[in-house]
Amino acid sequence: MPRTRVQDGIEIEYDVFGEGEPILFVMGLAGQLIDWPEEFVGLFVAEGYQVIRFDNRDSGLSTHEDWKPPSPMRQLWAAIRRKPVAGAGYTLDDMADDAAGLLDVLGHDSAHVVGASMGGMISQTLATRHPERVRSLCSIMSNTGDRRHGLFSWRLAARFATRRPPSRKNAVDYTVQVMEAIAGPTFDAEAYRVRAKASIERMFTPAGVMRQATAVAASPDRTEALAGLTCPTLVIHGLLDPLVKPSGGTATAKAVPNARLLMFPEMGHDLPLGRWDEIRDEIVANCRRA
């Protein structure tokens, strides 16, 4: 996998599958590029698209920073007060600029952009900061950052904010437990354990996860900026999502003119295998609207 400099001091690890119109896949909090499964990516390559996956800064093999993030309890308190958290070394703006820089390196003036969870927030920010770079937008299980919609379950937040950070020894079990708490009823824990093990072996950086969480918590409301988008936009969300509640998807679709909202009744904060073909079809249809 190649690694390239996209901003001063920031190098991004990425890979590319297929040829054709580019689709940039943007992963969420703590995720790595391999968390977009190759089988899922292959569905789009088979449709004639070039898929670009990458590690956000502070995840995977991209640049890891060294500033100390606020504690989980301090971030939780800011969320309760619906205020941005202080002490962030970067925000979603910087992460969106990383994505734009990667498109520059790859020689793409623009691309279709698909983002999940925090990746949806980065994708929205990319579309508002660099509208000429985004041919179409798909925001999955995300929100607008307005701190009123798409909030997490307080019980879930308290459960994990008070837990000790994982160690390398228990990281796989910890990751599977997190997914069991936020995924829908079709989640296959044993299949996911294989993916979790591969991710931990590739890179384990719990401090990076907290820095990414701080970037999200420090970023402003995107609602007003989203109202100016003209690119075709698809919003996908699960009705059972406890991490980014369904109102986040509804608010996103409401904020973007002419956005299409697709909500799955059995989907939590995951991409159910049984919905992959339908998700592919909807994303491809949205791309073709461009």
C-alpha positions in Angstrom: 0.0 0.0 0.0 1.4 3.5 -0.9 1.7 6.3 1.5 1.8 10.0 0.5 2.1 13.4 2.0 -1.1 15.4 1.7 -0.4 18.3 4.1 2.7 19.5 5.9 3.5 16.8 8.5 0.6 14.6 7.4 1.1 11.4 5.4 -1.9 9.3 4.4 -1.8 5.5 3.6 -4.2 4.5 0.9 -5.0 1.9 -1.7 -6.9 1.8 -5.0 -9.1 -0.8 -6.6 -10.3 -0.9 -10.2 -10.6 1.8 -12.9 -13.3 4.3 -13.9 -14.9 7.1 -12.0 -13.3 7.5 -8.6 -15.3 6.8 -5.4 -13.5 7.9 -2.2 -14.4 5.8 0.8 -14.0 7.6 4.2 -13.9 5.5 7.3 -15.1 6.4 10.8 -13.7 6.8 14.3 -11.0 4.2 15.1 -11.5 2.6 11.6 -8.8 1.8 9.2 -9.0 1.4 5.4 -9.3 -2.4 5.8 -12.5 -1.8 7.7 -14.1 -1.2 4.2 -14.1 -5.0 3.4 -12.7 -5.9 0.0 -15.8 -7.8 -0.7 -17.9 -4.7 -0.2 -15.4 -2.6 -2.3 -15.6 -5.2 -5.0 -19.3 -4.6 -5.5 -18.4 -1.1 -6.8 -15.4 -2.2 -8.8 -17.7 -4.6 -10.6 -19.9 -1.6 -11.5 -17.0 0.1 -13.2 -15.8 2.4 -10.5 -12.4 3.0 -9.0 -12.5 2.7 -5.2 -10.0 4.6 -3.1 -9.7 3.6 0.6 -7.4 5.4 3.1 -6.5 5.7 6.7 -7.5 8.9 8.3 -4.8 10.7 10.3 -4.3 9.0 13.7 -5.5 5.7 12.4 -3.9 2.8 10.6 -0.6 3.5 8.9 -1.2 7.2 8.3 0.5 9.9 10.4 -0.1 9.7 14.2 0.0 12.9 16.2 1.2 13.3 19.7 -1.0 16.0 21.4 -2.9 14.9 24.5 -6.7 14.8 24.0 -9.2 15.7 26.8 -10.4 12.8 28.9 -13.5 10.9 27.9 -15.4 12.3 30.8 -14.5 15.9 29.8 -15.7 15.1 26.3 -18.9 13.6 27.6 -19.5 16.6 29.7 -19.1 18.9 26.7 -21.6 16.8 24.8 -24.1 17.0 27.6 -23.7 20.8 27.6 -23.9 20.7 23.7 -20.7 22.7 23.5 -17.6 22.2 21.4 -14.8 20.6 23.4 -11.6 22.6 23.8 -8.1 21.3 23.4 -8.2 19.8 19.9 -5.0 19.7 17.8 -7.1 19.4 14.6 -10.7 19.3 13.6 -12.9 17.7 10.9 -11.8 20.6 8.6 -8.2 19.3 8.7 -9.3 15.7 8.1 -11.4 16.8 5.1 -8.4 18.7 3.7 -6.4 15.5 4.0 -8.9 13.8 1.8 -8.8 16.7 -0.7 -5.0 16.4 -0.7 -5.2 12.7 -1.4 -7.4 13.5 -4.5 -4.7 15.9 -5.6 -2.0 13.3 -5.3 -4.1 10.8 -7.3 -4.7 13.4 -10.0 -8.5 13.5 -9.5 -10.2 16.9 -9.8 -13.2 15.4 -8.1 -14.7 12.1 -6.9 -17.8 10.5 -5.6 -17.5 10.5 -1.8 -18.9 7.9 0.6 -18.4 8.2 4.4 -19.5 6.2 7.4 -20.0 7.6 10.9 -17.1 10.1 11.5 -16.3 9.4 7.9 -19.7 10.8 7.0 -18.9 13.9 8.9 -15.5 14.2 7.1 -17.3 13.7 3.8 -19.9 16.4 4.6 -17.1 18.7 5.5 -15.2 17.9 2.3 -18.3 18.7 0.3 -18.9 22.1 2.1 -15.3 23.2 2.1 -14.4 21.9 -1.4 -17.7 21.6 -3.3 -16.0 21.4 -6.6 -14.2 18.2 -5.5 -17.4 16.2 -4.7 -19.4 14.7 -7.6 -21.9 13.0 -5.3 -22.1 12.5 -1.5 -23.3 9.5 0.5 -23.4 10.1 4.3 -23.9 6.8 6.3 -24.9 6.6 10.0 -23.7 10.2 10.6 -25.1 13.6 11.7 -24.7 17.3 11.0 -22.8 18.2 14.1 -25.7 20.3 15.5 -25.5 18.6 18.9 -29.3 18.1 18.9 -29.8 15.3 16.5 -28.0 12.0 16.1 -26.7 12.0 19.6 -25.5 8.8 21.2 -27.3 6.8 23.9 -26.3 8.3 27.2 -26.3 4.8 28.8 -23.9 3.7 26.0 -21.7 6.8 26.5 -21.5 6.3 30.2 -20.7 2.6 29.8 -17.6 3.2 27.7 -16.5 6.6 29.0 -15.9 5.0 32.4 -14.1 1.9 31.1 -10.3 1.6 31.1 -8.8 2.1 27.6 -8.0 -1.3 25.9 -4.6 -2.8 26.0 -3.1 -4.7 23.1 -3.8 -7.9 25.0 -7.6 -7.3 25.3 -8.1 -5.0 22.3 -9.8 -7.6 20.1 -12.3 -8.6 22.8 -12.9 -4.9 23.6 -13.6 -4.0 20.0 -16.0 -6.9 19.5 -17.8 -5.9 22.7 -18.2 -2.3 21.4 -19.6 -3.5 18.1 -22.0 -5.9 19.8 -23.3 -2.9 21.8 -23.8 -0.7 18.7 -24.6 -3.0 15.8 -27.9 -4.4 14.7 -29.3 -7.9 15.4 -27.8 -9.4 12.3 -24.2 -8.6 13.5 -21.9 -11.7 13.3 -19.5 -11.3 16.2 -17.3 -14.2 15.2 -16.9 -13.0 11.6 -16.1 -9.5 13.0 -13.6 -10.9 15.4 -11.4 -11.9 12.4 -11.5 -8.3 11.1 -10.9 -6.8 14.5 -7.8 -9.0 14.9 -6.5 -8.0 11.5 -7.0 -4.3 12.4 -5.2 -4.6 15.8 -2.3 -6.5 14.3 -2.0 -3.8 11.6 -2.0 -0.9 14.0 -3.1 -0.3 17.6 -3.3 3.3 18.8 -6.0 4.0 21.4 -4.6 7.5 21.9 -5.3 8.2 18.2 -8.9 7.2 18.6 -9.3 9.8 21.4 -7.7 12.5 19.3 -10.1 11.7 16.5 -13.0 11.8 18.9 -11.8 15.2 20.1 -11.7 16.4 16.5 -15.4 15.5 16.1 -16.3 17.1 19.4 -14.4 20.3 18.6 -16.0 20.8 15.1 -18.8 23.2 14.5 -22.4 22.6 13.3 -22.5 21.9 9.5 -26.2 22.4 9.0 -26.0 25.9 7.4 -23.1 24.9 5.2 -24.9 21.7 4.1 -27.9 23.8 2.9 -25.6 25.2 0.1 -24.7 21.8 -1.4 -25.8 21.1 -5.0 -24.3 17.6 -5.5 -26.6 14.6 -5.5 -26.8 13.4 -1.9 -27.8 10.1 -0.3 -28.2 9.6 3.4 -28.3 6.1 4.9 -29.0 5.3 8.5 -30.2 2.5 10.7 -33.3 2.8 12.8 -31.6 0.8 15.6 -28.4 2.9 15.8 -27.6 3.7 19.4 -24.3 5.5 18.7 -25.6 8.0 16.2 -29.3 8.0 16.7 -31.6 7.9 13.6 -32.4 11.6 14.0 -28.8 12.3 12.8 -29.7 10.8 9.4 -33.0 12.6 9.3 -31.4 16.0 10.1 -28.7 15.4 7.5 -31.2 14.7 4.8 -33.3 17.7 5.8 -30.2 20.0 5.7 -29.1 19.0 2.2 -31.5 20.2 -0.6 -33.1 17.2 -2.5 -31.2 14.6 -0.5 -32.6 11.1 -0.5 -33.0 9.4 2.9 -32.8 5.6 3.2 -33.3 4.0 6.6 -33.1 0.3 7.4 -35.2 -1.1 10.2 -32.6 -3.8 11.3 -29.5 -1.7 10.9 -27.6 -0.4 13.9 -24.2 1.3 13.7 -23.0 -1.2 11.1 -23.4 -2.2 7.5 -25.5 -5.4 7.6 -24.2 -8.0 5.1 -27.7 -8.7 3.9 -28.1 -5.1 2.8 -24.8 -4.7 0.9 -26.3 -5.2 -2.6 -29.1 -2.7 -1.8 -26.6 -0.2 -0.4 -24.4 -0.6 -3.5 -27.4 -0.1 -5.8 -28.5 3.1 -4.0 -25.0 4.6 -3.9 -24.4 3.8 -7.6 -27.8 5.4 -8.5 -26.8 8.4 -6.5 -23.4 8.6 -8.4 -25.3 8.4 -11.7 -27.4 11.4 -10.7 -24.2 13.4 -11.0 
